[in-house]
Amino acid sequence: MTIGKLLIANRGEIAVRIQRTAHEMGIATVSVFPDDDKNALHALTSKSPVQLEGTGAAAYLDIKQIIDVAEQNDCDALHPGYGFLAENHQFARACRDANIVFVGPNPNALELFGDKLRSRNLALTNDVPVLPASAMIDELTTATEFFASIQPDQNMILKAVAGGGGRGMRVIRNESEIEDALNRGSLEAKAAFGSGDMYAELMLDRALHIEVQIVGDQAGNILHLGERDCSIQRLHQKVVEVAPSPQLPQALRERIHEAAVRLALSAEYDNVGTFEFLVDGSDLNDDAAFYFIEANPRLQVEHTVTEEVTGVDLVRIQLGLASGQTLESLGLESTPTPRGFAIQLRVNMETLKNDGIALPRTGSLSSFRPPQGPGVRVDTFGYEGYKTSGLYDSLLAKLVVHSGQGNFTDVVARARRSLHEFVIEGVDTNLGVLMNIVDDPDVQRGVMYTRYIEDNLEPLLANRELAGNPNAAELGPKISLAGAQVDANDPLAVLSQGREQREQERAQATERVEYAEGIAPVRAAMQSTILSLMVAPGDDVLVGQEIVVVNAMKMEHVFKAPVSGTVREVLVSEGDTVPEESVFLTIEEGTVKGEAVHDDVELDLDNPRPDLAEVIRRRALTTDESREKQVDKRHAQGGRTARENIYDLADEGSFVQYGSLAVGMALHGTVDELLDYAPSDGLVMGLGHVNGNLFEESKSRCVLMSYDYSVLAGSQGGMNHKMMDRMFQTAEKLQSPLVLFTEGGGGRAGGGSRNAVPGKGGSPQISGGGGLNTPSWNLLSKLSGRVPVVGVNAGFCFAGNAVLLGCCDVIIATENSSIGIGGPAMIEGGGLGVYSPEEVGPISVQVPSGVVDIAVKDEAEAVEATKKYLSYFQGPIDVWEANDQRLLRHAIPENRLRVYDIRQLIDTLADRDSVLELRPNFGTAMVTSFIRIEGRPIGVIANNPAVISGAIDSDAADKAARFMKMCDAFQIPLLLLCDCPGIMVGPEVEKTGLVRHAARMFVIG
């Protein structure tokens, strides 16, 4: 396809950058902006600007609004830029659903690389090294135990599972730092990416940060465009980037390139992306260790340096790939040889404190003159007169310099000259720090590492006031001239003419105003936006009274009256954004009737506040204790409630329920009625521990779920599916086993807006379980082979519930189970007859058919069988008792033709009471069991000489193949007790598809 009109869903320099390339390609563009960003350069230069509702980043993150704008303006493609929604797989899928081409990788790749733990697993699968790391941290002990596992001279780093840019990262050098760092990092990650999930990783103290630029087309072709060295960082955020790396040995460089291409091929990556690695910089040589850390499935901020040394316009390539072109058709048949070196220096609106913390700054650009000349490029959204905003990232410009010579010092010299030419007034920047970086002899030799700024703070922070001064280099003596004094040896000195006067004017404008005695100003502690003014001029206020609420750094801050008195003047209005130290209002001190407002109110620690008490009350309504009628009915039928089964399965006190206050989306009624009628929308779910007396917490943690038959016959509703999806994803993230009790009737029929609960208009119609786009089936199926999945059923299980049960690794069912893809109502509706539920898939059918793996009497036995089954996947046990192994000498008759009891042999071989046989009444010529030998879990496949002399028929082959696949997926050793005359033969057995079944056993084995 050919892109006709492109929506650019971003702002700042990257939006301007995309605009320019699109226009060169003849592609019309639409730009978006909220009201606070209406004077941004991308909005002013756009031929089709569209204002968004909302303010700040939230407007650019509004998926529905942006898709609506694209559709309303007939855009057939959308470029997300970087940041905001660029890595959001849900956004990419929303574009696809709206028939809008998403200029970026496919949603599956975005989802994969949006989860660093899944990315690590991909690397491990492809033999690409990764640093030692923990599982996702769901409790503090996961982090502390990992910290304890590393060497005393090593450090740990906490990372966010989602997102990038250093958000959420915290370095840990002492165990006492973990809890606070974990809380703060998780909050930061949650605010940035919507997920606060964290994990811990070993930290390399002397590391190089190397990333490889990947391009891929939809035909599966992958190519790298070389690497970038991003080792100069502050607080894990890149400051200076170089292409290619001047310090990598060539053999090491090629090894990293090959690893990146291998990962991209494995992930079926398409479009533009970056695969990032840490290199051990303690001993750089051809064989130095490197480790994959993450992939950024988007255009990178630093893509510019790759463009300069390769001559490839990566935005043009992105648009071509999104249009369906191949790498070959785009002229990328092989990796271009880099020409010289390029450096990008990020000019940020910030000041660096002595402890390395960067403080964002804002202001109006009274002067803004980027450098020019050969090999100099500046990507920016700045212009003179532009008033910057604190609502967005502090990046103002990217200074990119290139030298086609092979000497790295040449490009550094060009960077030094360009930085000294860069004139920025009206807002503080890091130009001075950047100058000091490129003046460092080590950097000029190409020596860079990730802790460079941290280790060199003092010299880097020296003479920061020289930033932006073209005379900063002090290249020669000054002489007196009429009207002005300039540097005779600096041809650029004239640019500083008038600077001193402007700096004095700026200082006066921002000078802190002091008020007369008795007048108390209320000042902004940081740049903020006024949300609410509670007072007006002339109002009397008491000390401690709340007077102003502002929004700063995404948090609401309340300002209180510092003194009692009368409000004299109010200098701001609601909605204003004001800089640090601005005065909101002034109070004239005086006597005011009333008592001062104090914060030190005595708290009753045993009495929850009203909102918490209401949460506790509502949760109580969902428990068995509050639903006596439903519980009594269940017991009268000989069954147990969903919670009784889960509490029996989970270790005492370990189960934590998720989503207890959810109700069906299409139900109407009061809160109490809904919580009584359909608590948790019929799905009890959460995390708990199973067999915690035998295994450590990380091994015993499980995701536990149960349909509640007392709620609408255990049927599936819309909210129910969302809850289920959440737990399936949690099981995958935590790599924890999942147990699902499946009793229920499948998707709910009906739906609509005129639903009611009993007593409010008759029996309700409940929203259906979802259409073909419901992700539950896919999410559960993805768990196969990744975590153990156990299905447990008692009673009726039809339609969607039966599908969930069938997707499980093992099915445990009670003798009163009826399991069928279609229940009686569906069968009758299809004109296939009228049957009672007991006649559809009873246990007498599903056991010999091989559907049920383990048949038990009741739910209590089902829970015990579940505990035993899970134990084989949780690891070895320390306490075991062996049978008398001398009995094995007599287990097989001396007469090799004589039949013997293979199960008795297995029982003797295994530890006492450790055998769990699967599908004993299906494929009876084969026995498949889990056992323990000296406490270690082992899978056993054995021929059964008592049935067709142990020959392999179709059912036996199917049974063995499935069991081998399960053991292989979870690395459980397999013991084969082979006493087999071969594969069964004869005309009758061929009618069962024996060739396929038997061959599949060979393929899997």
Residue, then its C-alpha position, 0 to 999 in steps of 0.5 A: m500500500t501507499i501511505g496517503k495521510l499520516l497522523i503524527a501522534n507525538r510532539g517536540e523535535i521528533a514530531v517536527r522530524i517526522q513531518r519533514t521526512a513525510h513532506e519530502m515523500g509527498i505524504a500529507t500529515v496531521s499533527v495533534f496538540p493539547d491547548d497547553d502545547k498550541n505554541a509548540l513548533h510541531a503545531l505551528t508548522s503543521k498544515s493540518p493541526v488538530q487540538l486534543e482535549g485534555t492537558g499535558a502528557a495525558a492528552y497524548l496518551d489518550i488512545k481513543q481520542i487519537i484514533d478518533v482524530a485519525e479516522q475523522n481526518d482520513c489518515d491511513a497511517l499513524h506514526p507514534g514517534y518515541g515515548f508516549l504510546a510508541e511501545n503500547h501494544q494495545f494502541a498498535r492493535a487499536c490502530r489495526d482494528a481501525n484499519i490504520v497502519f501503525v508505523g512500527p513493529n507488530p503488536n506481538a513484538l511490542e507486547l513481547f519487548g514491553d515485558k523485560l522478563r519475557s525479553r530475557n527469556l527470549a534471549l536465554t532461548n536463543d543462547v544470548p547471555v543475560l545478567p543474573a536476575s530475579a523473578m518479578i518482585d511480588e514481595l520484598t523477600t524476592a529482592t532481598e534473597f536475590f541480593a543475598s545471592i550475589q557476591p559481597d563486592q557486587n551490587m544490584i539494580l532494580k528495574a521496571v518490567a515495562g518501559g525504558g528510559g531509566r524510569g524506576m531504576r534504583v541501584i542497591r549497594n546495601e540491603s537496607e536500601i531495598e525496601d525504600a528503593l523498591n517502593r519509589g521505583s515501583l511508583e515511578a514506573k507505575a506513573a510512567f508506564g502504567s505498571g509498577d512491576m519490578y525485578a532485580e538484576l546484577m549490576l555491572d559497575r564498569a559497563l558499556h551500554i551498546e545498542v544495535q540498530i535493527v531494521g526488518d521487513q514483513a517478509g522476515n528479512i532482518l538487517h543491522l545498521g551497526e551499533r551506538d555507544c550510549s555509555i555516558q548517562r546520568l541516572h540511567q538516562k542517556v546524555v551522549e551517544v556515539a556511532p559507531s562505538p570507538q572503543l569496541p574491539q571488532a570481534l566483540r562488535e561482530r558478536i554483539h551484532e550477530a546476537a541482536v540479529r538472532l533475537a530479532l529473527s526469533a521474535e519475527y521483528d519488523n520495522v525499526g528497533t534497537f536491541e540493547f546490551l551491557v558490555d563488561g568494560s573491566d577488560l575490553n577485548d575480543d572475548a569480553a562478556f556482553y549481556f542482553i538487557e532489553a529491546n526498544p521496539r521503536l525509533q530511538v531518540e539517538h537514531t540520528v547518529t546512525e543516520e549520519v554515519t550510514g546515510v540512511d533516513l530511518v524515518r523514511i525506512q520506517l514509512g516504507l516498511a510500514s507500507g509493505q516494502t522490503l529491505e531490498s526494495l528500500g535499497l538495504e540489501s546489506t549493512p552499509t559501511p559506516r563513514g567516520f563517527a557521529i556524536q549526539l549531545r542531548v541539550n536538556m532544560e535542566t540543572l545538575k545538582n552536586d549529587g547528580i540529580a537533574l532538576p528540570r527548568t522552564g522559561s521563555l527562550s529570549s535567544f535561541r541560535p543553534p550552531q551551523g556549519p559542515g557536519v552539524r545537525v540540530d533536531t529541536f522544537g525551540y525558537e526565540g520567544y517560545k515559552t517552555s512547559g514543565l509538563y513534558d520531558s526536559l529535552l530541548a534539542k539534539l546536537v548531532v555532529h558528524s565527521g567522515q574522517g576515521n579519527f574520533t578526535d575530529v568529531v569531538a573537536r566539531a562537537r566542542r566548536s558546536l557547543h560553544e556556538f550554541v546560544i540559549e537564553g531564557v532557560d537553564t540548560n546543561l550546555g556547560v556540562l556537555m562542554n566539560i564532557v567533550d573537554d575530557p581527554d578520556v572522552q576525546r580518546g573514546v573512553m566512556y562507561t555508564r558511571y562516567i558522570e557519577d564518577n566525574l561530577e566535580p569536574l563536570l559541574a565546574n564553570r557551568e555558567l559558561a554554557g551558551n557563551p561563545n567566548a567561553a573558551e577564552l581563546g585570546p586577549k581582549i582589546s578595546l573597540a568603540g562601542a563594544q569590547v570583543d575578542a579579537n581572536d574569536p570571530l563569533a564573539v560578536l554574538s555575545q554583544g548585548r548578552e550582559q544587558r539581557e542577562q541582567e534583565r533576566a536576573q531582575a525578572t526572576e529575582r525573589v521579591e521581598y515583602a514588608e514586615g507583616i505581609a506573608p507571601v505564599r510561594a510555589a515550591m516548584q513549577s506547578t499548575i493551580l488547581s484550586l484557590m480557596v480564598a479571595p482578596g479580603d478573606d480572613v484565614l487562620v494559620g494552617q488553613e488550606i488556601v491553594v491546591v496545585n499540581a506538580m509532578k503529577m501530584e496534588h500539593v496543598f498549601k496552607a496559610p503560614v499566618s493568620g490574617t487577611v488575604r491582601e492580594v491573589l496573583v494567580s488564577e486557577g489553571d495558571t502554570v507558575p514557575e518556582e518561587s512565584v507568589f500565589l498570594t499574600i496575607e496581611e498578618g492580623t488577629v482573626k476569630g477562631e482557633a488555628v488549624h492543626d495537623d496533629v489530630e489524635l487518631d484512633l488507630d483501631n477505628p478505620r476511616p469511613d472509606l476504608a470501613e466501607v471497603i471492608r463492609r463490601r468485601a464482607l458481603t462477598t464471603d461465604e459467611s454473608r451468603e448463608k442461603q447459597v452456601d446451605k444450598r451447595h452443601a445440600q447438593g453434596g458440594r463445597t463452595a468455591r472459597e472452601n475449595i481454594y482455602d483447602l488447597a492454599d496453605e492456611g492464611s496465604f490466599v489473597q483474593y483479587g477482584s472481590l468487589a467486581v460485579g457483572m458489567a450489565l447488571h443493575g441494582t444497588v451495590d449491596e444487591l449486586l454484591d450479594y447476587a453476583p459477587s466477583d462476577g462469579l470468579v474467585m481468584g487470587l494468589g496463594h501458596v500450595n505445599g508451603n510446608l515442603f517448598e520455599e515461597s517462590k516455588s509454592r506460590c500459585v495462581l488460584m481460580s474458581y468459578d462460583y456455581s452459586v453465581l449464575a451457574g458459574s457462567q462467564g460474563g464480560m467482567n469475569h473474562k477481564m478478571m480471568d485474563r488478568m490472572f492468566q497474565t499474572a501467572e505468566k509474569l510470575q512464572s507460577p502454576l495455575v489451578l482453575f476450578t471450572e464448574g460452570g455453564g459457559g458464556r452467559a446468554g443475552g445482554g443489553s442495557r435493560n438488565a436487572v437483578p431479581g426484585k428490580g423487574g424480573s430475572p436478569q439478562i446477563s452480558g455475554g461472555g464475549g465474541l471471537n476477540t476475547p483474549s482469554w483463550n489465547l492467554l490461557s493457551k500461551l501458558s502451556g509449557r510455560v507454567p503448570v496448568v491444572g484444571v479441576n472439575a466437580g459437577f457440570c462443566f459445559a461450553g466455554n468452561a469446558v474449553l478452559l478445562g481442556c486447555c489445562d495440562v491435566i484434568i482432575a474430575t470428580e465422579n459427579s462431573s459432566i463435561g461437554i463442549g455443548g451443554p443441554a441447551m445448546i444441544e437442544g437448540g441445535g436440533l440434536g435432541v433433548y438430554s439431561p446434563e448428567e447424560v452429556g459427557p459423564i465421568s464414565v465417558q470422559v475417563p476412558s476417552g482420555v479427557v480426564d487424567i485423574a478421576v476422584k470421588d469428590e472435591a476433597e480428593a480433587v484438592e489432595a490430588t492437585k496438591k500432589y500433582l503440583s509437588y512434582f513441578q515444585g522440586p525435590i523434597d527432603v523427607w522420603e521413604a524408599n520401598d524395599q528395593r530388593l523386591l525389584r529382583h523378583a518384579i519381572p519373571e525369569n520367563r521373559l514371556r510371562v506377563y507381570d504387573i508393571r504398576q507393582l514394579i513402579d510402586t516398588l521402584a518409587d518412594r513410598d506413596s509418591v506415585l500419581e498415575l495419569r489416564p490409567n483407564f485410557g491407552t491402557a497398553m501404556v502407563t504414565s506416572f509421576i513418581r519420586i525417587e529419593g525425593r526427586p520428581i521423575g516422569v515414568i512411561a512404561n509398557n503394560p504387558a498385561v494389555i496387548s502385550g505392551a504393544i503401542d496402539s493409537d491411544a497409548a501413543d497419544k498418551a505417551a506423546r502428551f506425557m513426554k511433551m509435559c515432562d520436556a516442557f518443565q525439565i522433569p527427567l523421564l524414565l522409560l520402562c520399555d518392554c514392548p513388542g513394537i507398534m500394534v499391527g492389523p487392519e482394525v488398528e489402522k482404522t484408528g489413525l495409528v500411523r499418525h498417532a505412533a509417528r507423533m510419539f516419535v516426533i515429540g520424543 
